[in-house]
Structures are given as structure tokens and as C-alpha cells.
């Protein structure tokens, strides 16, 4: 965003950081969380709400439920300039299953994994205010899931 007369200059980005929305490489989570916090707290003077993406079966991105998700949530919660606000649990691999009953059954299994991840993190003392997920093909199922 360009600076305008009387406004503060746009924040300078560094290294791989192109935008405030960072994609966290699993191999560099600690470094990227630190960079995200540095950007938020130091460079921009803002607080970023951060979701932890949990792999509930798509096997494309996200950390595994349980201890890996908790460890990442703790790193985020401990970082200045960041707020852990919840979990992202997208079941994209189920969106186009043709048989509704199969899609419903498999989506319910994935929703239970997301809920279990939420409960695990909360049992360790961190609040999980949001669990986000679903898509066009599963919104009528995921939207009715508990938690």
C-alpha cells in the first residue's frame, strides 16, 4: 500500500515475507512465526490473528492434530504481535464425492478430528475460539458439526 500525504510509510518487507499473510513452511515454523511476530509487532505495530491449519485428511498442508498442533499454537500464543485465534481444518479432499452419504460419513469423521484437535489444545490450557473448515460440497454437513 503506497504512503499518502500525512500517513505513515508502508512497512518494509524482508526476506521471503512478501505480504502480512505468510505461508508457514513446516520445516521453518519457528523462524516464520518469529518473522511474522516481528513484522506485526515491530514493523507494522499491529496484532495479527493466526489460525493453525490442522491436517484432517487432505494431506496437502497443515500440521498433524495433537501435539504438533498444540506446539504450533503455543508458539503463536507466546509471540508478541500474534494472537492464536483457532484452527483451520479444511476437508477439501471430500468436496466432490458424488454419493452424498459417503461424503456425509467421511466429512463427519474429519469434523471429529478437528473437534479432537480443539479439545486437545484446550485441555492444555489454550482457548480455541474458532474452528474453520468446510467448502461448497460439505458446508451443509460441517456447518452442523458440534464445536
N, C-alpha and C positions, 0 to 999 in steps of 0.2 A: 504494500500500500504506500503510495508516494506521500511524502510530507506536504502539508499545505501551510500557508502563512499562519503563524501563531500556533501551530501544532508541534508536538514532539516529533523528532525524526523517526523514521521507521526503524524497527530493531534490525541489527545486523545479524545475519545468519552465519553459521560457521560449520566447518567440516561437511558431513553428509546432511546436515539439517537444512532442508530447503523450505520447509513450512512449519508452523507450530504443530501440525498434525504429523507425528512421527510414526513410522512403521518400525516396530521393535524386532530386530533380528534376534532369534533365540540365543545365538552364540554371544551376543553383546548386550544382554538385557541390563545388567548393572550399569554399564557405561552409558547406554542410551537413556536410562532413567535419570542418571546424573545429568546428562546433557539436556534432557527435557526440563528437569528441575532448574538447571542453570538458566536456560532460556526463559522459563516462566518467571522465576523469582528475581533473577538478576537483570537480564536484558530487557524484558518487557514489563516487569513489575505487575504481573498478573498471576492468578492461580488457575491451573488447568485441572479440569475434572477428567480422570483417566479410568477407563474400563480395562479389565483384564479379559482378554479373549481366551476362552476355555475350549479346548478341542473335545467336542462331544460326539465325534464320529466322522467328521468330514476329512480329517487327517491332512488338511492343507495348511492350517495355521492355528495358532493358539497354543497355550501350554496345557499340559495334562491336568485334569482335576486332582484335587487332593493337595499334597504337599507342594508341588510345583506352582499351582495357582496361589496357594497361601503365601509362599515365599515371595512371589512377584507382588502380590497385594501389599505385603508388609514393606517391601522396598518402596513402593509408591507412597504408602501412607507415611513413611518416615521422611520422605523427601520434602524439603522446603519448596513451596510453589506448586505442589501437586496435591490433589485430593483423590483418594481411592473412592470411586462412586459406584462400582458394581462390576458385574460380569456381562460379557458378550458371549452368547452361546448359539451360534448360527447353525442350523441344520440344513444347509444348502444342498447337501447330497440327497435330500429326500424330497425336494420341491417337485420333481417331475415324475414321481412314481405314479403310474397310471391307475392302479387299483386303489381306491380311496381307503379301504380297510387296511391294506398293507401300509399305506402312507400314515394313517392314523396310528396304527400299532407301533410302527418304528419311530414316529415322532414322539409318542408318549414315552418311549424308552429314553430317547435323547433328552426330553424335558426332565425326566427323573435324574439323569446325570447332571444336568445344570442345577437342579434343586439340591442334589447331594453336594455339589461343589460349594454352593451358597452356604449350606448348613455346616460344612467342614470349616469354612473360613470364619463363620460366625461363632462356632464352638471355640475357636482360637482367640476370640475377643475382638475381631474386626466386624464392623457393621457392613452389610451388603445391602445398600439401599435400592439397587436396581439390578434386574436380570433381564437382559435384552436378547432377543433372538427372533426367529420365525421369518417367513418370507411369503410370497404370494401363494405358494402351494400348501403352506402349513399354518397360515395365520388363524384359521378357524379352529385349529387343534391346539397350537401353542398358546393362543390367547386365552384358553380356558384352563390352562395348567395352573396348579397351585404354586404359590411362592412367587 
